[in-house]
Amino acid sequence: MRYLIEGKTPLRNVMWKIRAKTEFEAEEWCRKNGIVLFVDMPSGIKYVLQHQFEAVFFERYFRYLKRKYRAGWEKVFKNFSFDYLVILN
């Protein structure tokens, strides 16, 4: 039985976003930050869940916005982010 997982990000995209030079560096970054790696069996492509990656990737940015804008931080985040509309409570 196969399941379609929406919202997955290939490890190559993670490499680009965290500026890792190798897949090994990206895998280590994911492990250190508690992000689970998955492998698509037929193709062997490694990927992570997009919402999990973005939560870790934007964590410092969220803390900064919460400290600076207090209650209105979500509105500020939505205004300054184009593709990333992950809001964590």
Secondary structure, DSSP 8 states (H G I E B T S, - for coil): -----SSEEEHHHHHHHHT-SSHHHHHHHHHHTT---EE-TTT--EEEEHHHHHHHHTHHHHHHHHHHHGGGHHHHHHHH-SS------
